Amino acid sequence: MKQIKSEYRNKDGNALAQICAQTALDTKAEELIILDVRGLTTFTEYFVIMSGKSTRHVQGLAEVIEDKLRSKRVKASKAEGLQDGMWVLLDFDDVVVHIFYHEQRKFYDLEGLWHEAKRVKVENTK
């Protein structure tokens, strides 16, 4: 397994969530939010949730986020839904990225399911 570059080795979940969020916003993601789910779940610390304009846009967002973190030698431990582009889930352990096509996002309503989670402000990481 490749080593994570030293400048990213000590990044916490919030820092990785911010990188994912900024990368998505640079690729025109819509309705992006970060939820701090620490203390509410044991499998991750942050959700990054966003919408894409089309199934192709959803797939493109997933690819760009994966490429950005791969360039930092952070690899998704699991990616699901890339083929269909309706709901793509990228699992980076401390951060889980959910990329929805609009109708799917409304149907699954993760923000409603995790309403107790604190919303985190997206910072400019550039």
Secondary structure, DSSP 8 states (H G I E B T S, - for coil): -----HHHHT--HHHHHHHHHHHHHHTT-EEEEEEE-BTTBSS-SEEEEEEESSHHHHHHHHHHHHHHHHHTT---SEEESTTT-SEEEEE-SSEEEEEEEHHHHHHH-HHHHTTTSEEE------
